[in-house]
C-alpha cells in the first residue's frame, strides 16, 4: 500500500520462525478483522472471548504484512497465553506467582520478533523506542475490550542502572561496544473481571519488577524500547510485547475534530457494505472525512461524496484530503483521490434522486455534538432524505449511532423505504453504540406514506401524549 514502504534485512529474513500475533480491533468487528487477515495473509484467526482481540499465526518473513492490515488498532507478539489460568485465592499468593511467572516464560521468539520489528525501515519513521517521542499508556486496548465499563491500566516503573544481559542487541557487531546498550522497558496491564484479588497497578508493579530482575532491563515509563503487555480477562491471561507504539487507527487524520472516528472503525463499516467498483458512496455528515478517506484509500474503485453543514467540518475534511495527497506526492505516487467535498443541508441534499449506491455515516449521538432533543427531529428528516437519494432495490446504508431509541423510532416511520438487515454493537469512546446496515426497498420515493409528514392519527397522537406525560411536558387538553 502507498502508506508504508518496508525494507526487510536479508539476514533477518534468513531466520524464519512462526509466532502468534495478537491485535486489538474495534469491538463488534472481530469477524470483519478475521476476514481481512484470512484474505490478505491467508491464515486462520482465533477470536478471543475477550471482545476486541484476535490472534493469528505469522511467519517472520510476512511480519510486515501485519502492519498493513486496515482493521487492527494495536499489534503485539504473544509471549505466552493461558486460556484458563487459575489464580490463587489470596492477593499475596497471586502476586508472588506472577513474579515467578516472569522467569518461566518463553521470551526468545517474541524478542526475536521485537528485534525484527525494529529493524524495518520505511520512509516515514515507524517505531523507535527510546527516541524521546511522546508516548502514552495503551488506552486503545482498553477501549476495544470494554462496553459499559472502563478497564484499569497500570505500568511498572522501578528505576535501576543495571546493564543488559541475555537479550538481542538492536545492532550486532563483531567489535566490542564501548558501553552496553541499556534496554528500557515498561509493563502495561489491562484487566477485566470482578473476581480478581489484585488491582492492575499491583499486577504491573510486581510482574514488572520480576521482568526487570530477570533481564536486568531499566524501567522507563515514556522513553522505553520494549513494552511488555499483561492482559488479564477473567481467567484468560496473555503476555505479549507491543509491535506498535501508536494505534494504527490514527493513520489518515491530521486535522481532528471533537468526534473523529477511528480509521479502523471506518474500515469495518465500509467492509460491512461491500463497496463495488463504480459505486457512488455518500457520507452526508462527514465530520473530519474519516470514512470517505478510508474508503478512497482501501476501496478506491468507488467514488466518494463527503459533505457537512458545518464549515469547520468541511474545512477539516478538505485539509485531511490534502494531507493524504501531499503524502502521496512526496512518495512519488499519484496524488489524486476519488473524493468530492461539499457544504450542504443534510435534510435537503443537492443530489439527484436515486443516484447513490451506498450511504455511510456517523450520525450525531447527542452527546458531544447536537442534542438528544434535536435528534428526534433530525433523524426522521435525514433518513427520509437518504431514502430519496439512495437507489431503490439495491442501495444500502451503514449508519452509526449511540442514540438507539431515537434511531429505532425514526426507522419505524420509514418502514416502506428502509429495511434493517444487520446490527453490529460497538464501543465508541466508552459509549455503547450500534452500526445499522439498512437496505433500500424497491418502493419509489414519493409514493409511500412515509415520504411526507402527515397527521399521525389518533393512535399515534395518544402514544405521543403518553410519552410527553412521562416526561412531564404535555399540556392538559381542553
C-alpha positions in Angstrom: 0.0 0.0 0.0 1.1 3.5 -0.6 1.1 4.5 3.1 4.0 2.2 4.0 7.3 1.3 2.4 9.1 -1.5 4.2 12.6 -2.9 3.7 13.4 -6.2 5.3 17.0 -7.0 6.2 18.2 -10.2 4.4 19.9 -11.5 7.4 16.7 -11.3 9.4 14.7 -12.9 6.6 17.0 -15.9 6.5 16.0 -17.0 10.0 12.2 -17.5 9.8 10.2 -18.5 12.8 6.5 -18.8 13.4 4.9 -16.8 16.2 1.4 -15.8 17.3 0.4 -12.1 16.8 -2.4 -10.5 18.7 -4.3 -7.5 17.6 -6.9 -5.2 19.2 -9.8 -4.3 17.0 -13.0 -2.3 17.3 -15.5 -4.3 19.4 -18.1 -5.9 17.3 -15.8 -6.0 14.2 -13.7 -9.0 15.3 -15.1 -11.2 12.5 -14.5 -8.4 10.0 -10.9 -8.3 11.1 -10.6 -12.1 10.9 -11.9 -12.0 7.3 -9.3 -9.4 6.4 -6.5 -11.4 7.9 -7.6 -14.6 6.1 -8.0 -12.7 2.8 -4.7 -10.8 2.9 -2.3 -13.1 4.9 -4.0 -16.4 4.3 -4.1 -17.7 7.9 -6.9 -18.7 10.3 -7.8 -16.4 13.1 -8.8 -17.1 16.7 -11.3 -14.6 18.1 -10.7 -14.1 21.8 -13.5 -14.4 24.3 -12.2 -11.0 25.5 -14.1 -8.9 22.9 -11.9 -6.7 20.8 -8.9 -9.0 20.4 -7.9 -11.5 17.7 -4.9 -13.9 17.4 -3.3 -15.5 14.4 0.0 -17.2 13.5 2.5 -15.5 11.3 5.9 -16.3 9.9 8.5 -13.6 10.4 9.1 -13.2 6.7 5.5 -11.9 6.5 5.5 -9.8 9.6 5.5 -6.5 7.6 2.1 -7.5 6.1 0.6 -7.4 9.6 1.2 -3.6 9.8 -0.7 -3.1 6.5 -4.0 -4.5 7.9 -6.7 -1.9 8.0 -8.9 -3.3 10.7 -6.5 -3.5 13.6 -5.7 -0.8 16.2 -2.7 -2.2 18.1 -0.4 -5.2 17.4 1.6 -7.4 19.8 3.6 -10.6 19.6 2.4 -13.2 22.1 5.0 -14.5 24.6 2.6 -16.9 26.2 -1.2 -17.3 26.6 -3.3 -19.1 29.2 -7.0 -19.7 28.4 -7.9 -20.9 31.9 -5.4 -19.5 34.4 -6.1 -20.5 38.0 -5.4 -17.6 40.3 -4.6 -18.1 43.9 -7.2 -17.1 46.5 -5.1 -14.5 48.3 -3.6 -11.4 46.8 -0.1 -12.2 48.1 0.0 -15.7 46.6 -1.3 -14.5 43.3 1.2 -11.6 43.0 4.1 -13.9 44.1 3.0 -16.4 41.3 3.0 -13.6 38.7 6.6 -12.7 39.9 7.7 -16.3 39.4 6.0 -16.5 36.0 8.2 -13.9 34.5 11.3 -16.1 34.6 9.4 -19.1 33.3 8.0 -17.6 30.1 9.4 -18.5 26.6 10.6 -15.0 25.7 13.1 -15.9 23.0 10.9 -15.9 19.8 8.9 -12.9 20.9 12.1 -10.9 21.5 13.4 -12.0 18.1 10.2 -10.6 16.5 10.5 -7.4 18.6 14.1 -7.0 17.2 12.9 -7.7 13.6 10.1 -5.3 14.0 12.5 -2.5 15.0 14.7 -3.3 12.0 12.0 -2.4 9.5 12.8 0.7 7.6 10.3 2.9 5.9 10.3 6.5 4.6 8.2 7.7 7.5 9.5 6.8 10.9 7.8 3.7 12.3 8.6 2.6 15.9 11.7 4.0 17.5 11.7 3.1 21.1 13.7 5.4 23.4 13.6 8.2 20.8 12.1 10.6 23.2 8.9 10.8 21.3 5.8 11.4 23.4 4.1 8.1 24.3 1.1 7.3 26.4 -0.3 4.2 28.0 -2.1 2.0 25.6 -5.6 3.0 26.3 -6.7 1.9 22.8 -6.6 -1.7 24.0 -8.9 -0.8 26.9 -11.4 0.9 24.6 -11.5 -2.2 22.4 -12.3 -4.6 25.2 -14.9 -2.8 27.2 -18.5 -1.8 26.5 -20.2 -0.3 29.6 -17.1 -0.1 31.9 -13.6 1.2 31.8 -10.8 -1.2 32.5 -8.0 0.0 34.8 -4.4 0.0 33.4 -1.1 0.4 35.0 2.6 0.3 34.1 5.5 -0.8 36.2 8.1 1.9 36.9 11.1 0.7 39.0 14.3 2.5 38.2 17.7 0.9 38.1 21.1 1.4 36.4 21.7 -2.3 35.6 23.2 -3.3 32.3 21.6 -5.7 29.8 22.2 -9.4 29.9 20.8 -12.2 27.7 18.7 -10.2 25.2 19.3 -9.5 21.5 21.2 -6.3 20.6 19.5 -3.9 18.3 22.6 -3.8 16.1 25.0 -6.8 16.0 28.7 -6.1 15.7 31.9 -8.1 15.9 33.6 -5.2 17.6 33.1 -4.7 21.3 30.8 -1.8 22.1 32.3 0.9 24.3 29.3 0.6 26.6 26.5 -2.0 26.6 23.2 -0.5 25.5 20.7 -0.4 28.3 17.3 -1.7 27.2 14.5 0.4 28.7 11.0 -1.1 29.2 7.7 -0.8 30.8 4.9 -3.2 31.7 1.3 -2.2 30.8 -1.5 -4.2 32.4 -5.1 -4.2 31.3 -7.6 -6.2 33.4 -11.3 -7.1 33.2 -13.2 -9.2 35.7 -14.6 -8.8 39.2 -13.1 -12.0 40.7 -9.5 -10.9 41.0 -8.0 -10.2 44.4 -5.4 -7.7 42.9 -5.5 -4.5 41.0 -3.9 -3.7 37.7 -1.4 -1.4 39.4 -0.3 -4.3 41.7 0.0 -6.8 38.9 2.0 -4.4 36.7 4.3 -3.5 39.6 5.1 -7.0 40.8 5.3 -8.6 37.3 7.3 -5.7 36.0 9.7 -5.9 38.9 10.3 -9.6 38.1 10.8 -8.9 34.4 13.4 -6.2 35.4 15.2 -8.6 37.7 15.2 -11.4 35.1 16.5 -9.3 32.2 18.3 -6.6 34.1 16.5 -4.0 32.0 15.9 -0.4 33.1 12.3 0.7 33.7 11.2 3.9 31.9 7.6 5.0 31.6 8.0 7.1 28.4 11.3 6.5 26.6 11.0 2.8 26.6 12.3 0.3 24.0 10.2 -2.7 25.0 6.6 -2.5 26.1 5.5 -5.7 27.8 1.8 -6.3 27.9 0.0 -8.2 30.6 -3.7 -8.7 29.6 -6.0 -10.3 32.1 -9.6 -11.0 31.2 -11.3 -13.1 33.9 -9.3 -16.4 33.7 -7.6 -15.6 30.4 -4.0 -14.3 30.7 -1.9 -13.2 27.7 1.6 -11.9 28.0 2.9 -10.1 24.9 5.4 -7.5 23.5 3.9 -4.5 21.7 4.7 -4.1 18.0 3.0 -0.7 17.6 3.9 2.5 19.5 0.8 4.3 18.5 -2.6 2.9 17.5 -2.9 2.4 13.7 -6.4 3.9 13.7 -4.8 7.4 13.5 -3.3 6.7 10.1 -5.4 9.0 7.9 -6.2 12.1 10.0 -4.1 15.1 10.6 -6.9 17.6 11.4 -9.0 16.1 14.2 -12.5 17.1 15.3 -14.4 16.6 18.5 -15.9 13.3 17.4 -13.4 11.9 14.8 -14.0 8.2 14.1 -11.2 5.7 14.3 -10.0 4.7 10.8 -10.2 1.1 11.9 -13.9 1.5 12.7 -14.5 3.3 9.4 -12.9 0.3 7.6 -15.2 -2.1 9.4 -18.3 0.0 8.4 -17.1 0.1 4.8 -16.4 -3.6 4.6 -19.9 -4.2 6.1 -21.5 -2.7 3.0 -19.1 -4.4 0.5 -18.3 -1.5 -1.9 -18.1 -2.4 -5.6 -16.3 -0.8 -8.5 -18.0 2.3 -9.7 -20.3 2.6 -6.6 -21.1 6.2 -5.6 -20.7 6.4 -1.8 -22.1 9.3 0.2 -21.2 10.5 3.7 -23.7 13.3 4.4 -22.3 14.1 7.9 -18.6 13.6 7.2 -17.1 15.5 10.1 -13.4 15.2 9.5 -13.8 12.9 6.5 -12.5 9.8 8.2 -15.0 7.4 6.4 -14.5 8.7 2.8 -10.8 8.9 3.3 -10.5 5.3 4.5 -12.8 4.3 1.6 -10.8 6.2 -1.0 -7.6 4.6 0.1 -8.8 1.0 0.6 -11.8 0.8 -1.8 -10.5 3.2 -4.5 -12.6 1.9 -7.3 -15.6 3.7 -5.8 -16.3 7.4 -5.8 -17.0 9.3 -2.6 -19.0 12.4 -1.9 -18.5 13.9 1.5 -20.5 16.8 3.0 -21.5 18.5 6.2 -23.5 21.5 7.2 -20.6 22.8 9.4 -17.9 25.0 7.8 -15.3 23.8 10.2 -16.1 20.2 9.5 -15.8 20.7 5.7 -12.5 22.5 6.2 -11.1 19.7 8.3 -12.2 17.1 5.6 -10.5 19.2 2.8 -7.3 19.6 4.9 -7.2 15.8 5.6 -7.6 15.0 1.9 -4.8 17.5 1.0 -2.7 15.9 3.7 -3.0 12.4 2.1 -2.4 13.9 -1.3 0.8 15.6 -0.2 2.0 12.5 1.5 1.4 10.5 -1.8 3.1 13.2 -3.9 6.1 13.2 -1.6 6.5 9.4 -2.3 6.2 9.9 -6.0 2.7 8.2 -6.1 -0.3 9.5 -8.0 -1.9 12.0 -5.6 -5.5 12.1 -6.9 -8.2 10.7 -4.7 -11.8 9.9 -5.7 -13.4 12.3 -3.2 -15.5 15.4 -3.6 -16.3 17.6 -0.5 -19.4 19.8 -0.3 -21.1 22.0 2.3 -24.8 21.4 2.4 -28.1 21.0 4.4 -28.2 17.2 5.0 -32.1 17.3 5.1 -32.1 18.9 1.6 -29.2 17.4 -0.3 -28.2 18.8 -3.7 -28.1 15.3 -5.1 -30.3 13.7 -7.8 -33.0 11.3 -6.6 -32.0 7.6 -6.7 -28.4 8.3 -7.7 -26.4 7.0 -4.6 -25.4 3.3 -4.2 -24.2 3.4 -0.6 -24.7 5.9 2.3 -22.3 5.5 5.2 -22.1 8.0 8.1 -21.6 8.6 11.8 -24.9 10.2 13.0 -24.8 12.7 15.9 -25.0 10.9 19.3 -26.4 14.0 21.0 -23.5 13.9 23.5 -20.6 16.0 22.4 -22.3 17.1 19.2 -26.0 18.2 18.9 -28.5 17.1 21.5 -30.9 14.2 22.1 -33.8 16.5 21.7 -32.7 17.7 18.3 -32.2 14.1 17.2 -35.9 13.5 17.4 -36.4 15.9 14.5 -33.1 15.3 12.7 -33.2 11.5 12.4 -36.6 11.2 10.6 -35.7 14.0 8.3 -32.3 12.7 7.3 -33.5 9.1 7.0 -36.2 10.3 4.6 -33.6 12.4 2.6 -31.2 9.4 2.5 -34.1 7.3 1.1 -34.7 9.8 -1.6 -31.1 9.9 -2.9 -30.4 6.1 -2.5 -31.1 3.7 -5.3 -34.3 1.7 -4.8 -33.9 -2.0 -4.6 -30.1 -2.1 -4.4 -29.0 0.8 -2.3 -27.6 0.3 1.2 -26.9 2.5 4.3 -24.5 1.9 7.1 -25.3 4.2 10.0 -23.5 4.6 13.3 -25.4 6.0 16.3 -25.5 5.7 20.1 -29.0 7.2 20.3 -30.6 3.9 19.6 -34.1 4.7 20.9 -34.4 7.7 18.7 -33.0 5.9 15.7 -35.3 2.9 16.1 -38.3 5.2 16.4 -37.3 7.2 13.3 -36.6 4.0 11.3 -40.1 2.6 12.2 -41.6 5.6 10.5 -39.5 4.8 7.4 -40.8 1.2 7.1 -41.8 1.5 3.5 -38.4 2.8 2.4 -35.7 1.1 4.6 -35.3 -2.5 5.8 -32.9 -3.3 8.6 -30.6 -6.2 7.7 -28.0 -6.4 10.5 -26.7 -4.6 13.6 -23.2 -4.6 14.9 -22.8 -3.4 18.5 -19.6 -1.4 19.1 -17.8 0.6 21.7 -17.1 4.2 20.7 -15.1 6.1 23.3 -16.8 4.1 26.1 -20.3 4.5 24.6 -22.3 1.5 23.6 -23.4 2.3 20.0 -24.8 0.4 17.1 -23.8 0.1 13.4 -27.0 -0.4 11.5 -26.9 -2.0 8.0 -30.1 -0.9 6.1 -31.3 -2.0 2.7 -33.2 0.4 0.5 -36.5 -1.2 -0.5 -37.8 -1.1 -4.1 -40.5 1.4 -3.1 -40.4 4.5 -5.2 -39.8 7.6 -3.2 -42.8 9.9 -3.1 -45.4 7.0 -3.4 -45.4 5.7 0.2 -47.0 7.3 3.3 -43.5 7.6 4.9 -42.3 10.1 2.3 -44.2 13.0 3.7 -45.0 14.5 7.1 -48.7 13.7 7.7 -51.0 13.6 10.6 -50.1 10.6 12.7 -53.7 9.7 13.5 -55.4 9.3 16.9 -53.4 6.2 17.9 -50.0 7.8 17.4 -51.2 11.1 18.9 -52.2 9.2 22.1 -48.9 7.4 22.1 -47.1 10.7 21.9 -49.2 12.2 24.6 -48.2 9.3 26.9 -44.5 9.9 26.2 -44.9 13.6 27.0 -46.8 12.8 30.2 -44.0 10.6 31.3 -41.6 13.5 30.7 -43.9 15.9 32.4 -44.1 18.0 29.2 -47.7 17.5 28.0 -50.3 20.2 28.2 -53.7 19.4 29.6 -56.3 19.1 26.8 -59.2 21.5 27.0 
